[in-house]
């Protein structure tokens, strides 16, 4: 049987684990904040929607901002680039990958809580570029997960389309 320390600052949980009320309250508040910031995936448009005023989103169409990631050079046909992008997204472990009217939409899930992140890839054949947007649906801060994922995608795309 677990005993409480003299200060009484912890609560006993099944199995003898001690959790402070402050940690429980912090967890509840963080979860409430994540739910309050919850959003549906962005609506499709001819290009990518703007990132909200939160650090959990990156986009190659927002150069000169904190959301900026570089666009990728479009190699070959748009169809070939989209096929390559779809394969890479599946290799990266996307929970789902679907073709949209103007590109590809992938959903990634966080390991612990299963939060959903959306990644959109669109081709701008007139400029010869592939644009990317990656954003969390919930919460405010993502510890750089979407930026790392977008840059990982870009590196894999560059490797896959590198000409011998």
Secondary structure, 3 states (H helix, E strand, C coil): CCCCCCCCCEEEECCCEEEEHHHHHHHHHHHHHHHHCCCCCCCCCCCCCCCCCCCCEEECCCCCCCCECCCEECCCCHHHHHHHHHHHHHHCCCCEEEECCCEEEEEEECCCCCCEEEEEEEEECCCCEEEEEEEECCCCCCCCHHHHHHHHHHHHHHHHHCCC
